[in-house]
Amino acid sequence: MIYVLDNFLQKEELSSIQDMLNNNEYEEHKTPGKSFWIQEAEPSFINNILDKLSNIEGQEIESILGFFRVSNEDVDTEWRIHSDLNINGQKPDRAIVLYISPKEIEDLHGTAFWEHKVYGKSLPKNTTDEEYNRMIMKESENLDMWRLSSVSGYEENRLISYPAHYFHSKYPNKSWKNGRQVFVMFYKIKSKPVSKGFNFRSLVEEDYDTICKWWKWWRWSVVPKESLPDNGKSGFMIEKDGIPIVCGFLFITNSSWAKLEFIVSNPEYKEKDRKQAVELLITNIENVCRDMGLKHIFSVARNEHLMNTHEKLGWTVDRKPSYELTKNL
């Protein structure tokens, strides 16, 4: 999933970073087919970002690479639509852009997300280095190969986090005279211990096949990937000793509401702490939503045990019958 956080840094911290960047020179960093103008970030700043994101995402993370970058009317004027699938020989899970400099234009600008004519909105994680490099060199500037999907608008001190394999670019390709200054970072996600023996982590692509087996065992309909948030990766799993126990999907909206759906458990896990795992899943997803600034979570349930669990955790459960209305378009 893509999420946006406004006022990410404290005012004093943002002002200090802006002064530092404006009083120092950006240096050109050359890569095959592309130059960037960057300033290095202090380890203390990167660690601060990691701590904030770890609390927001509810799991331990580690940085692969982080730096400040500038573009203006004269430098870094290419589109360079790309995926961050391969960074320093590693495969990050997610990336962030933190807008540092004040907003200077009113036209739509920020970070664009694109769909490729062949691959869609993201580059497969098993893509070879050769194909990755070919796309950067041959197709990153060819707009005929792309369809603009969305633009996350620019606001000073706004952070955008997105899956690293998503195709994206700055938008538009040229920035303003005084410079669009941003901090970018690529990071990996580790599972987070949430109770003795339990880990809470984000869903990954490989989880989908396992979850489908669980749905079939419980005689539920299998939900297609395209009907799930972020193609089945916007959700969370509770596991113990490497065994996945229970998961749920989190739909983020453009309001103060989120929707927790399709909670399903491993039918082969028979331990006495199974109920505790379900409670940990729900409470940790609540924490993720709270840290993202969301105010409400909505869910739908038929299972009596699951409704009782939500009620125990302080959810309001409306037990009057209602009906689910859908239409295929």
N, C-alpha and C positions, 0 to 999 in steps of 0.2 A: 504494500500500500504506500501511497504518497501522503505525507502529513506535513502540515505547516504550523509553525509556532511563532507568534509575534512577540516582540519585546524579549528576545531570548537572553540578551546580556543585560546586566545592570547598567544604568545610565553612565555611572562613573567608569565602568570597565569599557563600555563602547567608546566613550570619549577618549580614553587613554589609548585604545587601539587605533582610533582615527588619527590622533596626534602622531603616534609612532609611524604609521604608514605615510603620512604626509610629510614627515621630516626625514624620510629615508628614500633611497632610490630603488625602483624595481629593476631587477636584472633579467635580461633575456635568457630564456632556457629553451634550447633547441631540441626538438624531437623530429623523427622522420615525417617530413611534410608539414610541419607546424612549429611555430615559436610561441612561447608563453612568456609573459612578463610577471615575475613573481618576487615575493619577499618571504623569507623563511619565518615560520611561526615558532615561538618559544615553547619548549616542552611543557612549561607550566600552563600555558594557554590551552594547548591540546589536551592536557590532562583535565583541565576545567571543563572543556567541551565534552570529553568522555564521561566525566562524572554526571553532568547534566543529562546527557542522552541515556546513560545507563539507568538513571532513576526514572526517566520518562518511559523507556521501552521495557523496563522491568527485567533487565538481564545484563550480564556483564558483556562489555564490548572492548575491542582493541583496535587501535588505529594502524592502518597500513601506511598511510601518507596523508599529510595535511600541510597546507601552505596558503598564503594570501596571493591573490591574482588581480590584475587590473586589465581592463580593456577601455579604449576610448575611440575617438574619431580616426585615429591614425594607426594604432597598434591593436593586434588581435581582432581583425575585422572580418574574419571568415565565419561561416556558419559552423562548420565542423560538427555535423550531427554524428553522434557516436554513442557507444555503450562503454561503461567503465568496467567491463567484464574482466579485464586483465590489467592490473596495476602493480608495477615492480615485480612481475612474475608471480603475483598472487591473485586470487579471485575474491574480491570483497563481496560482502553480502549487501551492503548499503552504502550510499554516499550522501553527503550534505552539501548544500550551498547556504552560506550565511551572508546576507547582504549587509555590507559595512557602511558604504558611503551614502550620504543623503540622496534622496530621489530628486532628479533634476528635470525629468520630462513627464508629461501627463499621458502621452500615448501609451498604449499597451506595451509593456516590456517586462522582462523577468527571465524565467527559465521555461523553455518550450519542451514538450514531450511529443515525440513523433511516432508514426507507424511506417514501417518499411514495406515496400511492395511484396517482398518475399517473406520476411521474417515476422512481420507484424510489429507489435510495440516493444519487443525485447529480443535480445540476441540469445539463442540457446546456450546454456552453460557448458555444453560439450563442444562448442565451436572451437575449431583449431586456431592456433596462433596465426597461421597463414591466412585463413579466411578473415580473421579479425583485422589483420593489418591491411588486407586487400580492401576491405570496406572503408577503412580510414583513408586510404590513399585514393581510391577510385570513386567512392560514392558519397562521402561526407559533405561534398559541396554540390552534388547533383540533386536539386530539388525535385526533379521529375521522378526520383525514386522514393519520395517521401510524401506523407500526408500529415499535416499539422493536427495533432490530437487535442492538445490543451496547452495553456500557458499559465504558470503560477506567477502571479503578479509581483513586481518588485516593490518592497517597502523597506526602508531602513530598519535594521535590526530584526529582520524576518529570517527564520531558518526554514529550509525545505529539506526534508529527508525522503529519499526514494530508493527503490531497489536498484542496485548498481548495474544490472543488465538491461535496464530500460534505455531506449534511445532518447537522447535529449541534446539540447544546445542552449546557449544564451539566446535571448530574443529581444529585439532583432539582432542581426549579426553585428551592427555597429552600435557603440555606446556613445555617451555624451562627452563633451570636450574635457571636463575635469576628471572624468574617469569613473567607471563602474568598478568599485573595489569590493571584492568578496573573499571570504574564507571558504575553501573547499577541503573536504576530508573524505577519505575512503576507509571503511571499517568493516571488521568481522564481528559476528555475534557469537558469544559463548552462552551456554545454558546457565541459568542462575539458580543456585540452591534457594528454595523458598521455605523448606521445612526439612526436618531430618530425613535424609535419603531422597527427597524429591527435588526435581529440577523443573523450572518453568522456562520455556523457550518459544521462539517464533516458529511457525510452520515453515517447512522447506518443500521444494517441489517433489522430492521423493516421498513425502508423507501421503500424497494423494492416493496412491495405490493401496496403501495400508488402510486409510480411512474408508475407501470404497468397500474393502472386505468387511470392515466393521458394519457399515450400513447394510450390506447384503445379509450378514449374519442376523442382524436385528430386524430384517425384513422391511427395511426402509428403501425408498427409491434412491438411487444413486444421483447425486446432484452434479450436473456437468460442471467442468472447470469454469467455463465462461459465465456460469450463473453464480459463481463464488467471488468474493472480493479478491482482487489481484490474482485471478486465476487459481485460487485455492491457497495462496500464501499469506493472505491477511488474516491471520488467526494464531492461536497459541496451543501448545501441548504441555501437559504435565507428564513427566516420565520418572521412573525410578530404576536405578541401576541399569540405565540404557533401555529399559522396557517402556514403550509408550503406553499410557493408561487412558487418558481422556483428552479430548480437544474440543475447541469451539472456534467459530469464524466471527470476525469482527468487521462489520460494515460501518465505515466512517462516512458521515454525510457532511454537507456544507452548513449544518446547523449545530446547535449545542447537543444534539442527540447522536448516540451510536446504537447500533443494533447487534446484539449477540445472538447468533443463530447456529443451528445444526450441531449442538453439543452431542457428541457420541463417544462411547467408551469402548475399550478393548474387551471383547467378551471372554477372552481367555485369561484375563487377570482376575484372580479369585481371592486375593489377599484381603485381610480385614480392614486395611486402610484405604480400600477403594473409595469409600464415601468421602474420606478426607481429601483424596486426590481431586474429586469433583469440586469440593468447596475451595480448594486452593486454586483451581483453574478460574473459578468465578471471581474470587476476591482479588486475584492478581490481575485479571483483565479489568476489573474495576479500577485498580491502581493505575494501570496504563491509561485508561480514559481520563481519570482525574488529573494525571500529570500532563495530558494533552490539552487541558482546559475545558474538557467536555463536562456537561452538567447532568445528563440523564442517559441511562441505558435502557433499551427496550428489548424484550425477548418474547418468544412464543414457546409454549411447552404443553405437552399432553400427558407426559409421564408424571404420575402422582409423586413419586420419590423426588424427581427433579424439581417439581413445584414446591414441595416441602423444603428442599434444600435452599432454594431461592428465598423462601419466606423466612427461614431461619437466619439468613444473611441480611435481612432487612429490606428485601424487595417487597413491593406491593403486588400481591397476586389477586387479580380479578377472576373469581371462579364462576362468573356468569358465562354460559356458553356463547361463543362467537364463531364466525365463519371466515375461512381464508378465501379470498377472491383473487383469481389470477386470470390472465388472458394471454395466449400466445399471439404475438404480432408477426 
